[in-house]
Amino acid sequence: MTPPYVPAHGLLVGRTAVVTAAAGAGIGGATARRLLEEGARVVIGDAHARRTKETVDELAAGFGADRVAGRACDVTDEEQVAALYDLAEARHGRLDIVVNNAGLGGTAELVDMTDEQWDRVIDVTLNGTFRCTRAALRRMKTGGSGGVIVNNASVIGWRAQAGQAHYAAAKAGVMALTRCAAMEAAAYGVRVNAVSPSLAMHPHLVKVTTPELLEELTAREAFGRYAEPWEIANVIVFLASGYSSYMTGETVSVSSQHP
């Protein structure tokens, strides 16, 4: 049984947050909503321009147009990443929180995987997180007021799954990137952490995963169900808030999965 939705506690009032891949009903969209509920001003980016606008309009209707903005952002394009942060600073004068949620999966056995399949997943999931983290750190370092970066990894970065070599390698890379970035960023008061979900249900996952595999993965979870995207977002909010002020370089498993 899914637990009741957790009420907001005003943890992020006055903060400005950027969330990538935040259009639609997945973890990014749930995170944008939870950040808004906790009082933050939110700028969302997504590779899908139409969906981005629709999401901005929906969130603005609920939380106010002065607190929500967005633009199309392909994290494989350095200029689009910079433009997303420019928008946040132009609208709100600061950048406090960055949630690097953008990622790309797929299923292919290693013996059949093409260079193009491998490169595409690595470029979006790992290199995209690198680009967004680098751009955020450059701004947070010179801004002088610290900041928080939360990267979206995956338990697949730790646990083997057939057909997921490219995605697993990318997510393991995100974890390593998080640790190294955290050590460098600590000198100027920036924290960098990651979440590592096991199975969170959203429309895109249904499109790229067979019903049989979803049933198998769900059976591995201790609660016998998948996570709701907002349950992952709750942990991201925790890492973005002052409640995790002594945590950096950590990857928090958001999972009920057993071996």
N, C-alpha and C positions, 0 to 999 in steps of 0.2 A: 504494500500500500504506500502510495506517495505521501510524504508528510505534508502538513499545511505550509503554505507560503509564509516565509519569515518576514515580519514587519520591519520597516526601516527604522534606523536609530540616529539619523543625521550624522553619520560618520565622516562625510566628505563635503560638508557645507563649505562653499567658497573655493573649492578646488576645480581645476580645469583638467579634463581627461580627454585623451584621444584613443579611440578603439578602432582597430582595423578589422576588415571582413565582418562588419557589424550590421549589414542589411539582412533582413529576413528573420527566421525563427531559430537560428542556431545559438551557439554559445556567445558569439559576438553580440548578437541582438539582445540576448538576455542580459549580458554584462552592461551594455549601454543603458538599458532600462534600470538595472539595479543601481548603477552609479547615479543616475538621475534621482532615483528614489532616496538615495542617501545624501542628496543635496548638491552633487557636483554639476558643473556645466560640461556638456559632452559634445565632442566633435567626432563624427563617425566617417570612416572611409570604407569603400568597398569597390571591387573591380566592376561591379554591375551598376552603371549609372542610374538606370531607371529604378532599380530596387533601392538604391541609396536614397534617392529623392522621396520615394514612397515611405521609407522608414523614417526619414527626417520629418516629413509631414505628419506622420502618425505620432511620433514622440513629441513633436512641438505642440500638437493639439492637446496632449495630456499634461505636458510639463512647462509649456510656454516657449514661444519662438525665440526668446532671448537666451534660453538655456540650451538650445539644440541647433547644431549646424552640421553640414557634411558635404562631401564632394567625392567624386569618383577617384579611386586610388588603386592602381596596380602596384603591388609592392615589389615587382621586378623592375620598376621604373624609378630611378633615383629622383627625377624631377617631380614626379607625382607624390612621392613620399614627402619631399620638402614642401610642396604646396599644401599638403594636408596639415603639417605643423604650422606653416605660415597662417593658415586660416584660423587655427586655434589661437595663435598669438595676436592676430589682428582683431579677432572678436573679443578676446578676454584678457589680453595683455600678459599672459603667462602660460606655462605648460607644467603641470604638476604630476600628472599620471599618464602613462602610456600602456595600453594593453595590446600586445602583439598577438593577435588571434589568427591572422591570415595563415592558411595552410592548404595544401592540396594533397589528396591521397590517390588511391587507385589500387587495383589488384593485378599483379602479373608475376608469374613464376620467374625466378632469376634467369633460368636458361632461355626463356623467351623474351625477356625484357630488352627493349631497345635503348640505345643511348638517349634518344629523345624522351622516352618515358622517364628514365632515371633523372636526366638533367632538369626536366620540367618540375618534378616533385622537389628536387633539391633546391632549385632556384626560387620557387615560391615559399616553401616551408622553412628552409634553413637560411638561404641567402636573403630572402625577404625579411626575416626576423633580424638578421644582421644589419641590413640597411636601415630598418626602422629604429633599431637600438642605437646604432651609430649616430643617426641624425638626432635622436632624442637626447643622447648624452652630450653632444656638442652644444645643444641649446641649454640643457640643464646645468652644464658645467659653467657656462658663462653667465647664466641667470642668477646664480648665487643663492638660490633659495631651496636647493635640493630637489628632490623628486623621487618618483617611484616608477619602475618599469616591471610589468608582469608579462611573462611570455607563456604562450600556450604550448606545452609539450604533449606527451602521451605516454601511457604505460607501455606502449609498443616500443618505446625507446629503451625499455628494460627487458621486456618479455618477447620472446620469439613468436612470430605468427607467419605461416606460409603465405607467400604472395605479397608480403609487405616489406621487402628488403629496402626499397628506396625510401618509403615512409619512415620505417624504423631508424634507418641511418640518419635521416633528416631530423627526426625528433630527438635522437640521442645527441646529435649535434647541437640542437637548441638547448639541451640541458648543460652541455659543456660550455657553450657560449654564455649562458646565464651565469655560471660560476666564475668564469674569467672576467666578464664584464663587471660583475659585482665587486671583485677585488680592485679593479681599476677605479670604479665609480665611488667607492667608499671615501676616497680622499676628498671628494667635493660633495659629500652628503647625499648621494643618490643610492637608493637601494634597488637591487635587481633580483627578482625571484621568478619562479615558474610554477604553474600548475600542471599536473599530469593526470588527466582524466582517463578512466578506463572506457566506459560505454555510456555516452550521453546521446539520447535520441533526438534527431532533428530531421527535417525533410531531405536534406542532401545525403545524409547517411543511408536513408532508405533507398535512394536512387542508385547508390554505388555498391550496395551490399545485398547479397541474396537473403531471402527470408530464412533459409536454412542456417546461414552463418550467424544471423542476428539471434536466432533461437539458441544456437550453441553458445554464443558469447553471453547472452542473458543468463543462461543456466549456470555459468561460472560465477555469477555475482552472488554474494552472500545473502542479499536481500531478495534474490530471485527477480529482480527488475533492473532496468536501465536507469541511469540518472536523468532527471529533467535538466535542461540547460541552465535553469536558474540555480540549481544546486551547485553547479560548477561556478557560476557567477558569484555566489555567496562567498566562496573561498577566494576568488579574485578580489572582491571587495575587502575582505579581511587583509589580504596582502597589500592592498593599496592604502589601507587605513593606518592610523597610529597604533592600532592594536598589535601590529607586527613590527614595531619600530626597531627591534633588535635582530630582525631576520634579514639576511641578504645572502645571495648565492645558493639559496635552497630551492629544491624542487619538491613541491607538496603533492603527494599522490591523492587524487580525489577518486577513490575507488573502494568498492566492496568485493573486489575480485579475489578469489583464492586460487592457488595453483591447480 
